[in-house]
Amino acid sequence: MTQSKKQNKALISISSIKVMDFVLHTSIYRGPKKINRDLFRFNISGAHKLIPKSKTIAILTKIDILYKKKTQTKPQVICNLKTEIEFEFKNYLRVIKKTGGKTFVPQDLIEKLFGTSIATSRGIMFVKLSGTIFEKIYMPPVDTQNFLKK
């Protein structure tokens, strides 16, 4: 958010971080102990939901790590992480607008919340994979503008 948009400047705090699901399928990978990171891809999706009663927005993030050998036609999911991160707003009613029965959340705010949620989820995934053969597979930076257009 820019300083010139004071009416949309929200006083935000994280009110909860939840790991909704984590699954690691170590039996799918039968490769060498030294991981070739080029054989792994990330599939990232997300959604948001407004919770007016608690003046929060929850960001739901799902991250799959896909593994595909050169001899395979379809990649397999070796890891799945689902998180829910809630953001509380001190000035919720000034930031979240209702017009004609529809609720409007500023795009730049959603991008910022998704960016924070993806970064938080990346850290959670790093911790969850530590000590496994997959600990050197790092989720790359994500452009939240392109992510939200999907």
C-alpha positions in Angstrom: 0.0 0.0 0.0 1.2 3.5 -0.7 1.2 6.3 1.8 -1.1 8.3 -0.5 -4.0 5.8 0.2 -4.5 6.7 3.8 -8.2 5.8 3.7 -7.1 2.2 2.9 -4.2 2.0 5.2 -5.0 -0.8 7.5 -3.6 -1.5 11.0 -3.0 -5.2 10.5 -1.8 -8.0 12.8 -1.6 -11.7 12.4 -4.2 -13.2 14.7 -3.6 -16.9 13.9 -1.4 -19.3 11.9 -2.7 -22.8 11.4 -1.3 -25.8 9.6 -4.5 -27.4 8.3 -2.8 -30.4 6.6 0.8 -31.6 6.0 1.5 -34.8 4.1 5.0 -36.1 3.0 5.1 -39.1 0.7 8.7 -40.2 1.0 8.0 -43.5 -0.6 7.3 -41.9 -4.0 10.9 -40.7 -4.4 13.3 -43.5 -5.3 16.1 -41.4 -6.6 19.6 -40.8 -5.3 20.2 -39.3 -1.8 21.6 -36.2 -3.4 18.4 -34.5 -4.7 18.3 -33.0 -8.2 16.1 -29.9 -7.5 15.3 -29.5 -11.2 13.0 -32.6 -11.0 10.7 -30.8 -8.5 8.1 -28.2 -9.1 5.7 -26.2 -6.8 2.0 -25.9 -7.4 0.6 -23.0 -5.3 -3.0 -22.0 -4.9 -4.9 -19.9 -2.5 -8.1 -18.2 -1.6 -9.3 -15.6 0.9 -12.4 -15.4 3.1 -13.7 -12.5 5.1 -14.7 -13.0 8.7 -16.6 -9.8 9.6 -17.5 -10.9 13.1 -13.8 -11.1 14.2 -12.7 -8.3 11.8 -10.3 -10.7 10.1 -9.4 -12.0 6.6 -8.2 -15.6 6.4 -5.8 -16.5 3.7 -5.9 -20.2 2.7 -2.8 -21.4 1.0 -2.1 -24.8 -0.6 1.4 -25.8 -1.7 2.2 -29.1 -3.5 5.7 -30.2 -4.3 5.6 -32.2 -7.5 8.2 -34.8 -8.5 8.7 -36.0 -12.1 11.3 -38.3 -13.4 12.4 -37.8 -17.0 10.8 -41.1 -17.8 7.4 -40.2 -16.3 4.6 -38.4 -18.1 2.8 -37.2 -15.1 4.3 -35.6 -11.9 3.5 -37.1 -8.5 2.7 -35.0 -5.4 5.4 -35.8 -2.8 4.4 -33.1 -0.3 1.3 -31.2 0.4 0.9 -28.3 2.9 -2.3 -26.4 3.6 -2.2 -23.3 5.9 -4.7 -20.7 7.1 -3.4 -17.4 8.3 -5.8 -14.9 9.7 -5.1 -11.2 9.7 -7.0 -8.9 12.1 -7.7 -5.2 11.2 -8.1 -2.4 13.7 -10.0 -0.4 11.1 -11.8 -3.2 9.3 -14.9 -1.2 8.3 -12.8 1.6 6.8 -10.7 -0.9 4.7 -13.4 -3.5 3.7 -16.2 -1.8 1.8 -19.7 -2.9 1.0 -21.3 -1.6 -2.2 -24.6 -2.9 -3.7 -24.6 -6.0 -1.5 -21.0 -6.9 -2.6 -17.9 -6.7 -0.4 -14.8 -5.0 -1.8 -11.3 -5.7 -0.5 -8.6 -3.5 -2.1 -6.4 -5.5 -4.5 -3.2 -4.2 -3.1 -4.2 -5.3 0.4 -5.0 -8.8 -0.9 -1.7 -9.0 -2.6 0.1 -8.0 0.6 -1.8 -10.6 2.6 -1.1 -13.3 0.1 2.6 -12.4 0.0 2.8 -12.6 3.8 0.9 -15.9 3.8 3.0 -17.5 1.1 6.2 -16.4 2.9 4.9 -17.8 6.2 3.9 -21.1 4.5 7.4 -21.3 2.9 8.9 -21.1 6.4 6.5 -23.7 7.7 7.4 -26.0 4.8 11.1 -25.5 5.4 10.7 -26.5 9.1 8.6 -29.5 8.2 11.1 -30.8 5.6 14.1 -30.2 7.8 15.8 -33.5 8.6 14.3 -35.3 5.5 15.9 -36.1 2.2 13.8 -33.1 0.8 15.3 -30.5 3.1 17.2 -28.8 0.2 14.1 -28.2 -1.9 13.2 -24.6 -1.4 10.0 -22.9 -2.6 11.0 -20.1 -4.9 9.7 -16.5 -4.6 6.2 -16.0 -5.8 4.9 -12.9 -7.7 1.6 -12.4 -5.9 0.2 -10.2 -8.7 0.5 -13.1 -11.2 -0.6 -15.6 -8.6 -3.9 -13.8 -7.9 -4.7 -13.6 -11.7 -4.7 -17.4 -12.0 
